[in-house]
Amino acid sequence: MVSKVKTHTIQIGWLDDVFEFDLCVKDDVQLGDAVIRQFWLPINKIHGNRSTESLTGNARTMVDFFRTVTCNTPDASKDVWQMPLYMELAPMARSIGSRRVFKDARCQRHVIDKAATDLNNFLAEPLDPSYLMRFAAKTRELLCPPTIEPNVIESVTSLESEVFDEAMKWAESGSWEKAVDVAKRKWIHLRNTIGKRGRQRAGSLKRAMDVMSWNMRESVHYAYTYAWKGFLQENSGGVRDSEAQYFFHAFWNCLPHNRNPKEWEKLPSYFNGHVMGLHPAGSILIRASRGQKIIGDAITQPEKYFGHFLAAYEMAIYAYDLALNDQSFNRQQPRHRTRPQSDL
């Protein structure tokens, strides 16, 4: 019998504060020879509510938790304060623009299923575990543009100053709501001026807004990994009741830098600012039967099979890239209407 998805409330304590998250959980998930309870935060709520352009539910709690952990120290730097401000703007990001910087558009269900079938065929070939050393570079090659031009980087710095400088003064003085309000007003102004110009007329400024939109989404991934680090450290709700379950949630949500769990700094840099469990390639990998087997091997014997897991995930990204191109091509095709045949 297929296990049903349930909801589960998890709490993380930090000093005098308690942060509450609503997770989905599924019992008896079979991954090769491993059986785990899988927990996840509903992905459609991670980046906030686009219709109201605000953070709600888990997204609100993630950002509050991140800000409490990182910013409430006397030596918090400008970069530290800027990141949660970026998070606050995530529901206002240019979603298409951000995906020009890093491809992570969701695919239709039937496209994902076909990609999982294709991936199963790819995984029939032996995997090269040396991908461990080049995973970040190879995935960047598949999902990111070749380079970001120097003039665009300069424009990003200029626009960041315009959006955040005044806001950070309010944040550092303890007026967080005012800081967020200022940053939102500045971003809306850019969106209504530069954002509405043609790409040729706007030049590097519009491209810089795309980069900033990706930074908004990437910053949320940092908050996401911080939350998961808290879940795993406290074993909140039983997320690490077994060693295999612990490794699965660490790999899937926290992006370890290397194979030694004792040295993991659980921040999203290994996957270029994304999270394996949030990217569509993860859905493709975990749907493929051979993918499930590889994940199971990696979470039961990580020292031996972590490199194989990364190689398989890269193959999933390749399958995702093909699926995304097919989906885009099909949408661009004209719809031909045929006249019904006459009975005469």
N, C-alpha and C positions, 0 to 999 in steps of 0.2 A: 504494500500500500504506500502511495506517495505521501510523504509528510507534508502537512499544511504549513503555510507561512503564518506565524503569529507575531504579535507586537510585544515588545518587552521594554520596560523603562529602566534605564541605567543611570546611576548617579556617580559623579566624581567630586570628591572633596578637595578644596584647596584653601588652606588656612581657615578662615571663618566662613568661607562661601561654599555652597553646594550647587553643582550644575547638573541639570537633569536632561537626559536625552531619550528620545523614543526611537528604538531600533526595531528592525524586523529580525526574526529568528526562524530558522528551519532546522528541525532535528534530523539526525540520521542521513546526512549528506554523504554520499559515497564518492570518494575520490581515489580511484585505484583500490589499493588495499586499506586505505584509511577511511574511517567514518568519523565525521565531526558534526558539531552543532555550528552552523554558519550564522553569524550576526552581520547585519549591514545597516547603514544609514540610508534611507530612501534617496536615491540619486536625484530625483526630480526636485528635491527641496534643498540641495546642498548649496546652490549659488544664490538663494534668495528668491523672492517673488517678483517676477518681472512686471506683472500687471500693476502692482502697487509700488514697484521700485524700492522695496524694503526687505530687510532680513527678518524672517519669521521662523518660529519653531526651532528645529535643530541648527539651522544656519545662524540664527541669533545667538543661541547658546554657545556654539563653537567659537564665534568671534569674541563673545564676552569672556569665555574661558581663556582664549589665547591672550587677550589684552590683559587680563588679570595676572596671568603667569609671567608674561614677558615685559609689560610696561610699568608695573608698579614697583620699580626699583629706582633708586636715586641716579644710577648711571645709565638709564635707558637712553640710547642714542636716537638721533633723528631717523635713521633707517628703521629702528624698532617701532617708533611711533607711526611711521608712514605706512607700514604694512597693514595694521588693522584699519587704517583709513582707506587703503586700497580695498580691503575686504568689505567695508561698508558700501563701497561703490559697485560691488560685483553685480547686483541686480540691474544696474544701469549700463553695464558693459555693452559694447557693440559686438554682439555674438558672432555675426558673420565676419566682422573685422578681426576678432581675436583668433578665429580659425584660419585666417590667412597667416597667422604667426605660428600656430600649433594646431594641427588637424585633430579634432575630437568630436566632430558632428555625429549625432546619433543616426543610426541607420534604421530603416524599416525592419520589422521582425523577420519577414521572409528573406530579406537581404542578409541579415545576421545568420539565419539558419543555413543559407547557401554558403556563406563564408565559412561556417563551422564545418560543413561537408568538405569544402576545398581544403581547409586546414588539416582535417583528418588525413587527406591524401598526402599533403606535404609532410606530415609527421610520420608517415610510413618510412621515410628515409632516415638514416642515422643522424643524430644531432651532434653538433660540435660544441662541447662544453666550454671551449676556450672563448665563447661569446661573452663569458663573464667579464673579460677584460675590455670588451669594446661595445658593450650593450648601449651605453649612453650615446656614443658617437653614431652607431648604426641606426638607432631609433630616431635620433635627431635628423639624420639624413633622409629618413622616410617621411617624417611628419612635419618638419620645419622647413622654411625657405633656406636657400643656400647661405645667405648672410643678411644682416641688417646694415644698411648703408650708414656711413659715419654721419651724414647730414640728418638722417632719421634719429640716430642716437642723440645728437645735439638737440633736436626738436623735442624728444622725450624729456630730456633734462629741463628744457625751458618750460614745457607744459606742466611737468611735475611741480616745478617751482610755483607756477601760476595757480595750480589747484590746491597745493598742500601747504605752502609757506604760512599763510595766515592761519589755516586750520590747525597746524601743529603748535602754534603759539597758544591757542585756546586749549588744546589737548594737554600741553605741558603745565598749564595753569589749573588743570583739574576740571575744565568745562568741556566734557566729552561730547555732549549733545550739541553744543554750539559748534565745536570743531567739525562734527559730521555734517551739520547744516551748511556750514561755509563750504566744505569740500564738495558737497552735492550741488550747491548753487554754481560754483565755479565750473564743475564738469558739465552741468546742463547748459551753461553759457557756451562752452566749447562745442558741445553737441549741436546747438542751435545755430552756430556760426560756421566754424570749420567743417563740422560734420555734414552740413547741407550743401557744401560746395562740391563741384565736380572734382573727381580725383586728380585730373590734370591741373586744375586751378589751385587746389589745396596743396598739392605737392607733398613735401615730406611731413607736413603737419597732420594730414589725414592718416598717413602711414603711422605716425607717432601715436595717434589716438588708437589705432589697431593694437600697437605694442602695449599701450597702457591698459587696454581692455583685456589683453592676455594676462598682464600683471595682476589685474583684479581677480581673474579666475585662478591664477597660480597661487595668489596669496590665500585664497580660500582653501586650497589644497594643503597649505601649511597648517591652517587652523584645524583641518580635518585630521592630519597626522598627529597633531598635538592632542586632540581628543582621543584618538586611538591609543596613543602612548599612555594616556591616563587610564583608559579601559584596561589595557594589558598590565600595567603596573599594579593596579588595585584588584585585578581579576573581577572587575565589575560585572555582575550578572552571570559570571561563570564563563567569560569569553576565553579563558585559558585553562579550562578544566583538564585538558590533556596537553601533552607536549605537541602533538600533531596539530591540535586546534590552535595552540599558541603560535606555531610557526605559520600556519595558514593566514591567520589574521595579521601577523606581522608582515609577511610577504605582500599580502593583498592590499594592505591599508597604510603601511608605514615606510615602505621603501628603504630597506637596509642598504647601507653603503658597501657592506662586504658580508662574507659568509659567517663571520663570528658574531653570534648574537650578543655577546658581552660588549662588543665595540660598536653596536649600531647606534648611530645618531639618527633617530627616525624622522628625517626631513626629506621632502621630495626633491632630491637633486639627481639621484641615479637615473630617473626617468624624465629628466629635463623639466622638472616642475609639475609633472602629472603624477597620478596615483593609479596603480595597476587595476585596482578594483573599481575605479571610476571611469576609466577609459573604455570605449566600446570594444577594443581588442580583448579586454579581459572577459567580456561576455562571450566572445567568439571562442576563446581558449577553453573556458569552463563548460561550454556546450559540446565541444568535440570529445568523443570518447577517449581518443589517444591523449588529448589535452588533460582530461581528468586523471588519467593514469600518471602522466608526468608530474602534475601537481601533487598527487598522492605520494609519489616517490620523493619529491623535494621536501615535503613537510614531515616525512618520517625519517629521511636520511639527508638532511640539508647539506652536510659537509660533502657528501658524495654527489648529490644531484642538483644543487642550486644552479650550477652552470647550465645544466640541461633545461631547467625551468626557464632561465633567461633566454636561451636559444629558442625554446618553444614559444615564448611570449613574443619574441621578435618575429617569428613566423606568423603569429596571430596578427601582428601589426601589418605585415605584408598582405595577408588575406583581407584585413580591414581596408587597406589602401585600395586594393583591387575592387572590393565591394563598393566602396565610396565612389570610385570612378565609374563603375557600372551604373550605380544608382543615379549619379549626376547625368550620365549620357542618356539614360532612359527618360529622364525628366525633360531633356531638351528635345526629344524626338517629337515631331508633329503628330497629332492624333488624326488618323485617317478614318473618315466616316464612309461606310459603304452603303449604297442604296439597297433597300430590300429588293429581292428578285421578284419580278412579276410572275403571277401564275399563268399568264398568257404565253 
